[in-house]
Amino acid sequence: MTLAGRRILITGGGSGVGADLAKGFAGLGADVVISGRRPGPLTDIASQADGISAIPADVTSEDEVAALYEMAGPVDIVIANAGASVSAPFGKTTLADWNAMLAVNLTGVFLTLRMGLNQMTGWGRLISIASTAGLKGYPYVAPYVAAKHGVVGLTRALALEVARTEITVNALCPSFLDTEMTDRSVANIVEKTGMEPQAARASLVAHNPQKRLIQPGEVTSAAMWLCGPGSEGINGQAISISGGEV
Ligand SMILES: NC(=O)c1ccc[n+]([C@@H]2O[C@H](COP(=O)([O-])OP(=O)(O)OC[C@H]3O[C@@H](n4cnc5c(N)ncnc54)[C@H](OP(=O)(O)O)[C@@H]3O)[C@@H](O)[C@H]2O)c1
């Protein structure tokens, strides 16, 4: 499959899934723009493959997302991948944490996809990286779970609006991934419970019936499929990549 001639914007492209998406899509010949708040990781990933350029932006800021699209120029594929998680028992969840989780994981996707949609003129693909947390609950991350369920709802609603166009919108829903975000979750469990790091990691792996973390490349493969030939009928879906967890 080739995506030569296609231009793609990936938020959160400086690490984890976003970096893998960037390198994968660049490998198919696409012209890739990656974004995130920290310029360092973005330029590092951009230096690792031809066809990747970096534009820093915070997806929670409407002005910064608008400036990002202005600088990037027209794009055919948008992947709203930027996200973050914090954990706390529900009773101890602060309003600041609640607002921060909704801002990056839900409002950030809204702004990224809305501006992405508005600049599309023909064929287009809108993809968000949601989570199995968009399809089921997990303890101690209620704001994250609420935000990811919101992304799935947004995807289903928008799919009906674009159904008569050449644009599709879908959410990919991985379970625990082998990325820095999961490393931070492990560190957090260790700090809060005194558990050994290996046991903390095993407690996350245990959610997946295949008893493993999902690799970023598996998310990239699914995203490529959604952009490839024969994908026109896949619209408004929340696709679980979880070894059968959900
Ligand atoms: N890790 C998991 O187990 C897991 C499971 C299911 C779904 N997901 C989802 O997969 C996506 C990618 O996560 P990952 O695992 O690859 O984690 P990651 O390595 O921590 O990547 C998250 C990226 O988002 C960027 N980001 C965070 N806040 C941002 C903001 N306000 N504006 C712009 N960029 C922002 C970060 O860059 P900066 O800090 O430089 O901004 C970072 O590059 C996320 O949406 C996450 O919720 C993760």
The ligand as a Tripos MOL2 file, in Angstrom:
@<TRIPOS>MOLECULE
LIG
   48    52     1     0     0
SMALL
NO_CHARGES

@<TRIPOS>ATOM
      1 N1         -0.5850    3.8510   27.1870 N.am      1 LIG1
      2 C1         -1.7040    3.1450   27.2090 C.2       1 LIG1
      3 O1         -1.7870    2.1280   27.8790 O.2       1 LIG1
      4 C2         -2.8780    3.5680   26.3730 C.ar      1 LIG1
      5 C3         -3.9480    2.6870   26.2420 C.ar      1 LIG1
      6 C4         -5.0320    3.0680   25.4520 C.ar      1 LIG1
      7 C5         -5.0490    4.2860   24.8280 C.ar      1 LIG1
      8 N2         -3.9880    5.1280   24.9790 N.ar      1 LIG1
      9 C6         -4.0590    6.4110   24.2910 C.3       1 LIG1
     10 O2         -3.1080    6.3970   23.2480 O.3       1 LIG1
     11 C7         -2.7040    7.7480   22.9650 C.3       1 LIG1
     12 C8         -1.1790    7.8050   22.9030 C.3       1 LIG1
     13 O3         -0.6700    7.4890   24.2010 O.3       1 LIG1
     14 P1          0.7610    6.8170   24.4230 P.3       1 LIG1
     15 O4          0.5350    5.5520   25.1460 O.co2     1 LIG1
     16 O5          1.5410    6.8110   23.1590 O.co2     1 LIG1
     17 O6          1.3860    7.8170   25.5020 O.3       1 LIG1
     18 P2          2.5600    8.9150   25.4390 P.3       1 LIG1
     19 O7          3.8100    8.2920   24.9460 O.co2     1 LIG1
     20 O8          2.5390    9.5390   26.7830 O.co2     1 LIG1
     21 O9          2.0340    9.9260   24.3250 O.3       1 LIG1
     22 C9          1.1100   10.9340   24.5720 C.3       1 LIG1
     23 C10         1.4910   12.1050   23.6850 C.3       1 LIG1
     24 O10         0.5010   13.1270   23.8080 O.3       1 LIG1
     25 C11         1.1650   14.3790   23.8720 C.3       1 LIG1
     26 N3          0.3360   15.3240   24.6290 N.ar      1 LIG1
     27 C12        -0.0730   15.2150   25.9220 C.ar      1 LIG1
     28 N4         -0.7910   16.2810   26.2650 N.ar      1 LIG1
     29 C13        -0.8370   17.0860   25.1600 C.ar      1 LIG1
     30 C14        -1.4320   18.3390   24.8700 C.ar      1 LIG1
     31 N5         -2.1270   19.0120   25.8020 N.pl3     1 LIG1
     32 N6         -1.2850   18.8600   23.6430 N.ar      1 LIG1
     33 C15        -0.5930   18.2010   22.6740 C.ar      1 LIG1
     34 N7         -0.0100   17.0190   22.8870 N.ar      1 LIG1
     35 C16        -0.1330   16.4610   24.1210 C.ar      1 LIG1
     36 C17         2.4830   14.1010   24.5690 C.3       1 LIG1
     37 O11         3.4850   15.0380   24.1740 O.3       1 LIG1
     38 P3          3.7990   16.3620   25.0240 P.3       1 LIG1
     39 O12         3.8570   15.9280   26.4620 O.co2     1 LIG1
     40 O13         5.0870   16.8600   24.4830 O.co2     1 LIG1
     41 O14         2.6660   17.3010   24.7360 O.co2     1 LIG1
     42 C18         2.8380   12.7020   24.0750 C.3       1 LIG1
     43 O15         3.6690   12.7440   22.9310 O.3       1 LIG1
     44 C19        -3.3380    8.6060   24.0640 C.3       1 LIG1
     45 O16        -4.5100    9.2290   23.5910 O.3       1 LIG1
     46 C20        -3.6890    7.6000   25.1400 C.3       1 LIG1
     47 O17        -4.7510    8.0340   25.9520 O.3       1 LIG1
     48 C21        -2.9060    4.8040   25.7200 C.ar      1 LIG1
@<TRIPOS>BOND
     1     1     2 1
     2     2     3 2
     3     2     4 1
     4     4     5 ar
     5     4    48 ar
     6     5     6 ar
     7     6     7 ar
     8     7     8 ar
     9     8     9 1
    10     8    48 ar
    11     9    10 1
    12     9    46 1
    13    10    11 1
    14    11    12 1
    15    11    44 1
    16    12    13 1
    17    13    14 1
    18    14    15 2
    19    14    16 1
    20    14    17 1
    21    17    18 1
    22    18    19 2
    23    18    20 1
    24    18    21 1
    25    21    22 1
    26    22    23 1
    27    23    24 1
    28    23    42 1
    29    24    25 1
    30    25    26 1
    31    25    36 1
    32    26    27 ar
    33    26    35 ar
    34    27    28 ar
    35    28    29 ar
    36    29    30 ar
    37    29    35 ar
    38    30    31 1
    39    30    32 ar
    40    32    33 ar
    41    33    34 ar
    42    34    35 ar
    43    36    37 1
    44    36    42 1
    45    37    38 1
    46    38    39 2
    47    38    40 1
    48    38    41 1
    49    42    43 1
    50    44    45 1
    51    44    46 1
    52    46    47 1
@<TRIPOS>SUBSTRUCTURE
     1 LIG1         1 GROUP 0 **** ****
